[in-house]
Amino acid sequence: METPIVDFVKNYTKSNKARLHMPGHKGVPFLGIEQADITEIKGADELYSPEGIILRSEENASALFSTQKTVYSAGGSTQSIHAMLYLAKIKSKSKTVFAARNAHKAFHYACAKLECNIHWLYPEKSSHLCSCVITQKTLTEAFEKADTLPFAVYITSPDYLGKIADIKALSAVCRQYNVPLLVDNAHGSYLAFCEKNLHPIALGADMCCDSAHKTLPVLTGGGYLHIAKDNRFGFAEHAVQAMSIFGSTSPSYLILQSLDLCNRYIDCKIKDDIKACRQKIEEIRAVMPVTDVSDEPLKITADMRCVANRDVFEKAGIEPEYSDDDFTVFMLTPQNSDGDFAKLKEAFTKMQIVKIICEEPPVIPRGVQKISVRDAIFSLSETVEIQYAVGRICAAPTVSCPPAIPIAVSGEEITPEHIELFKKYNINRISVVKE
């Protein structure tokens, strides 16, 4: 597969032209990557008005992901989340979005900017703040009880613990009501290239965002906005415009080259690499003395509640993606070395297991919205100790880590029930609307 962006930059660096344009480093190495860091010079195309090498590269990505249109993001999934909500909202008279409660902070901020009302969807059974599996039944009931239809349904899949939603079932409900399904697939770019295609677009989502840098060999900040092939809401026609509204006018060409080169890797190697990686992960799972609660092929989420020596990974020289008293999350890709896999496997064999002290899963308070998310986020705020927060209005969403279920959402009143959960997740200070 061709790599038009990478090829252009390589040829430019060889041309030895006088760089009398931005950026200011002029290709002189400070970090060592400056020579390949260019701007929108002649022939380099423009990310938000692509007609040349960027358009060709995005078309390559679209073919690989089997979409109607794929647009590059140099601002991660955050930029694409904003664009998805914008595209769905301008196609509808509704201002309300149905959203799974574990939405990333970027979703909250996008709703504030776009003046969206949020109807939260809660899991039937609470297990952890980082997981919020929405079922077909839950979504159907939300539609049946709604006075007016939302402009979109928004979920996060996979979630932070690696749980994958039943997107086919949720898509069927959305199609019944002619409402688009939007998926934050930040952690699941690679799912399109497993033996069984688990990517949201393949399973019925109308739009989704991927953070390519999270699970593919792409520089941090590289991502995609994907529009489904049937394009039944006409999102593809305005996708680039939507991304331009929320993106920098100086997108990183280092990130664009990284996305471009990743197309060739996907085309030539990724399926075989994922298969080999999965075999190594299965070997690790075979020796784990604890449960792996992840549904993802390349993620291990270890239930640590019965482990006495919880510092076993630190002692082994392993840095996990996330860890708390309940779970430790490991994100693995084909780019991890055999040594990485060996370290993790050995660490699991050294675990000391004790009797599980079962705690009831956290009860998620269903807060009372006192003011809109927009008004709360854009209000004057102050940070207070949690013991002084009862009765105050939450300004910034409070989560243990993104994407997770916020204990309190912007605009909700803080109650004693919130305080108990803050303590459990070691949240000692929160932002509240200034009185």
Secondary structure, DSSP 8 states (H G I E B T S, - for coil): ---HHHHHHHHHHHHT----SS-TTTT--SSS-GGG---S-TTS--TTS--SHHHHHHHHHHHHHT-SEEEEESSHHHHHHHHHHHHHHHT-S--EEEEETT--HHHHHHHHHHT-EEEEE--SS---TT-----HHHHHHHHHH-SS--SEEEEESS-TT-----HHHHHHHHHHHT--EEEE-TT-GGGGGSSS---HHHHT-SEEEE-HHHHSS--TT-EEEEE-TT-TT--GGGHHHHHHHHS-SS--HHHHHHHHHHHHHHHHTHHHHHHHHHHHHHHHHHH-SS-B---STTEEEEE-TTBS-TTHHHHTT---SEE-SSEEEEE--TTS-HHHHHHHHHHHHT--B---------------B-S-HHHHHTS-EEEEEGGG-TT-BB-S-B-SSSSS--SB-TTBB--HHHHHHHHHTT--EEEEE--
